[in-house]
Structure formats: C-alpha cells, structure tokens
Amino acid sequence: MLASTQDMLRRAWEGCCAVPSPDFIDANSARAYCQVASELRAPLILSFAEVHLTHLSLEEAVLIGRFYAERADAPIALHLDHGVTFSVVEEAIARGFTSVMIDASGEELSENIRRTREVVELAHAHGVAVEAEIGHVGTEEEGNDHALSDNVYTEVGAAQELVQATGVDSLAVSIGTKHGAYRGEPHISFERLAELNAALGIPLVLHGGSGSGDDNLRRCAQGGVAKVNLYTDFIVAARDAVYDQHPDSWPKVLHAADEAMKDVLRRYYRVLGCAQ
C-alpha cells in the first residue's frame, strides 16, 4: 500500500529501528524491492533520486513506483531522493510522490533554511513529508560529479536552528558515512549521532549506507537513525550475479540481477531491525 514516510519514520525512530530506502532506476529494481517488502510485510521507502533523471523521467518514476507500491502487502512510501532543484521537487509533489528530500546541504545555513522552508510550506500543503540535509555526505568514488569528495560533519547547533526554523519532518545528518564504494573502513561518530538525536527530537536519516558495516548500521538504527539510504550495494550485487552466472539470455540476466538485489534488501531488513 502507498504510504507517507511521516508515521513510518516516527514509529521506526521510537522503536529504535530503521527503514531501508533503496534507490530504484527502472521497473525491475522497483518491483524487486517491493516484492521483498511484501514478503516480509515490512515498511519500505522506495526512493528515486534527482540525479537518476538520466534513466527515468519523474512521470515514469511515479508511474512505476506507485504501481508497485499500491499493490504491495506492506506500507511503501515513494520518495524523491536528493532533490536539489526546486522545480524538480515541485513536480515530484504534483505528480504524487508521498515524500521529498530537499538537499541544500552545500549552501550556507541561512540559504539551506530558506530553501528547506520553501519546500516544507509547499509539501505540507499537499500532505507530503519533507527530509532535509545538514552537513554533507561526500564520496570516495573518482569521477562522481554528484557529490563533493569530503564530508562536512553536522553541527548540533546548526541542525537545531534548521529544524526549528523550517518544521522539517526528518533530517539527514553527516556522521562519517560516504556515498558510493568505500576505499577503507568508515569511521562513524556515534557520539555526534547521540548528541543530534537528543537535541533534535525528529527522525534522523543516514545517507551512504552501502558498505558502512552491519554492526555500524545496527548501532545507528538503535541510536536515532530511522531511515538508511542504500544504492551501491544493490547495483554491485546485480552486476556480480550476472558476471558469476553467465546467463545466456536477456530474461535470465534480469532474473539474476533481480534475485541478487532481493537478497541484499533481505539482509538490510535483518540488520536494521524493522522486519518482524
């Protein structure tokens, strides 16, 4: 069933668990994620990132996402991930996304607040939940044009100011994870996470979940993170399954990739603790 992230994340936050939020880039990945959520009867945040408009238009993404979410035997939100352009966020709301992220984390605090408040006012008028970001989750991948290379850790005082000034529903924070594949081990600041969780009073979001380590993610879920964004592990698993199995037809290629992505999501449900 199609759902909002608002109640979903609040329940996860209060229950010290986290909802997985995998990015889909086509009908196959969306269907695979929703099938696992139905199988486990567990909540899911089905995400489509603005940067993936090179793969699907927003119109295609919402038709695919809503189709599978509405037929699932589990609560599934359709979420715009890393919306950086107001017109894209506005279109996502108009087309039927149940949740949107405005990412102005690369801006000064005052501009981040201004942009976030603008989106919150529009989204809440349409019953759509909003995620913002403060600090910055970078990347270690060479040639990645969509994220800065370095992390900017979230400051507690600045996060409080943004939350109080905007009325945002959830907040993505930077505590040591990275987007994409890691070159080394992530160094997560659980102390900073505890400070943010105590100070803000809203569900927190962790970006760059892939490769962060099961124990680290489990501790994050128990410490205030109610949503974990995931992408790289799914596409790597799909690629590796195809390489290993050498399918001899296109349908078999798709099947191998789908099953690999399903296994990854099942593992993350166990790690994050939101599936019974």
N, C-alpha and C positions, 0 to 999 in steps of 0.2 A: 504494500500500500504506500502511496505517496505521503510523505510526512515533512514536517518542518524540523530544522535542527534545534529549535529553541528548547522544547521539552526533552528531546532526545539527549542533548548535551547536559542539561541540568541534572537529569537522572543519572547519567554516567558520572558526572562530577561528584554528586552527592554519594554515589555508590563506589567511588574510588576505582573506576574502570574507565576505559576509553573506547570510543567508536572508531573503527578504521575508516579512512577516507581515501580510497584509491582513485586515481585519475583514469578515466576511460578516453580512448581516442577513436573508437569505432564501435559498431554494434556488437562485435564479438566480445570485446573486453567488458562492455556494459552488461551484456547478458550473463557472462561468466560470473561477474561479481554478484549480480542479483540472484543468480541461482544458488550460490553459496549462502547468501543471507537467508534465502527461503529455506534451504536445507537445515540451517542451524536456528532458524526463527530468531535471528539476531539483527539489531539495528545496523544500518549502513548509511554512510554519506557518500553518494555517488557523485564524484567531482569531475568537472570539465574545466580545464584551465584556459585562460585567455590566450596564452601562448600557443595552444593547440588549435587555434582557428585556422592554422595551415592544413589541418587534417579534416576538420568539420566546421561548417558554419554554425552559429548559435541556433538557427532554425533546425538544422539536422540534429544537433546535440540534444535539444529539448525534446524533439520527437522521439529520439532513441531512448533517452533517459526516462521520460515519463512513461513510455510504452512498457518498459521492463519493470519500472518501479511500481506502477499501478497493478501489475499482475503478480507481484511478489507476495509471498506469505510472510512478510516481515516489514517493519517500518523503514522506508528508504527515502532519504532527502536527496533532492537534486541541487547541487551546489556549484556556483561559479567560483573557481579557484584562481587566486592571484589576479583579480580584476584590477587593472591599473588605469584603464581608460574609462572615464565616466559614461561615455556613450555606450560602451560595451556592457557595463554594469546596468545601465538604464534599460538596454534592450533585453538583457537576461531577466530582469524583473518583469518586464512587459510580456515576455514570451512564456513565463511560467516556472522559472527556477524558484525553489522554495527557500533558498538561502544564497547569499552572495558574500564574497570577500572583496573589500576594497584594500588594496595594498599600496599605501603611500609611505611605506617604511623608509624609502630612500630620501624622503623630504625632511625638512626641519620640522620640529614638533608642532609648531603653530600651523604649518601647511597640512601636516598629517591630520591634525584635529579638524581643520576646515573641510578637507575633502571627506573625511570619515563622517562628520556631522551631516554633510550634504547627502551622502548616500543613506545614512540612517533615517533621515527625515523622509526621503523618497521611499525606501524599502518598507519601513514600518507602516507607512500609509497604505501599503498593499499587503500587509501581513507577512512580509518576508524578513527573515532574520539576517543579521549582519555580523560578519567577522572582520576585524581589523588586524593590523600588524604593527608592532613597535619593536625597535631593534631591527636587525636584518640577518636572515639565514642565508649565508653565502653558498658557494660551491667550490669543489676542488677539481671539477672537470674542465679540461682545456677546451677552448672553443665554444664554451657555453655563453651565449650572448644574452641570456635571460636572467642572470643573477650576478651580483657582484661577487668577487672571489673571496672576500673576507667577511667574517661575522662581525656584527655590531651588537654587543650584548644589551639586553633590555634593562633599562634603569627603572627601579621600582617607582621613584617619584614621578618620572615622566609617564609611566604606564598608568599610574593613578590619575594624573591630570587628564590623560586622553579618555579614560573610561568615564570619569565624572563629567567631562565636557561634552561627550557625544552620546552616551546611553547605548553604546555598542553591546551586542549580546555575547560575544566571545572574543578572545584576544589571542592572536598568535604571538608567541614570545621567542626570543633567541637566547638559548641557554647552552649552546655548544654543538648542536647538530648541523649538518650540511646537506644541501640538495645534491642529488646525484650519487655517484660512487665515491667511497672514501679511499684515500691513499693510505691512511693509517687508522688508528683507533680513535673514535670520538671521545672527547673529554667533556662530559656533561656536568654542569654546575647544578647539583641538586640543592645546594644552599640557596642559590638565586631562585630556583623554582619554588622552594618553600617560602621565601620572602614574598614573591609575587602572588602565590596562592593565598597567603594570609592577608595581603594588603588589598587585593582587587575584588574579591567576592563574586567573580564570574568564572565560567568555564574557560580554561586555557587550552590553546592549540599548539601542537608541536609539528613544525614542518621539517622535512628531511628525515623522515622516519626510516627509510630503507637503509639497511646496513648499520643501524645505530646500536644493534645488540639487543637480544631478547631481554636480558636482565635489566638493561638500562631503560628500555621501553616499559617494562613491567613496573619499575620504580616510578617512572614518570606518570603512568596511569594512576598509581596509588597516591601520587603527590599533587594532584590538581589538574593534570592534563586530561581533558575529556575527549579530544579528537586528535588523531595522528594521521598526518598526510603521508601517502605512500605512492610511489610510481616506479622508481628504478628497479626494484626487486621483481616486479611483475614482468616488465619487458625483458629483463635479463633471463628470467626463468623460462619465458616463452621462447626466446632465441635459443637457449641452451637445449631445450627439449627437442626443437627441430633439428639442431646440429647432431644431437645424440641419436635420435631415432631414424633419421634419414627417410622421412615419409616420401612415398613415390607418387603422390597426387596432391593437388591443392586442398581438397577437403581434409585429407589426412594431416597436412601441415596445420590447418586451422584447428583441428581437433587436438593435436599435440600441444599447441600453444595454449588453447583454452584450458585444458586439463592442468597444465603447469601453473597457470595463473590461479586456478581454483585452489590448488594445493598451497600456494603462497598465502592466499587470503585465509584459508582454514587455520594455518599456523599463526597468523597475526590475531585472529579471534582468540585463540588459546592464550597468546601472550598478553593481550590487552584486557582480557577478563570480562568482556561484555557479552559473551555467548554462554548459555547455560549448558 
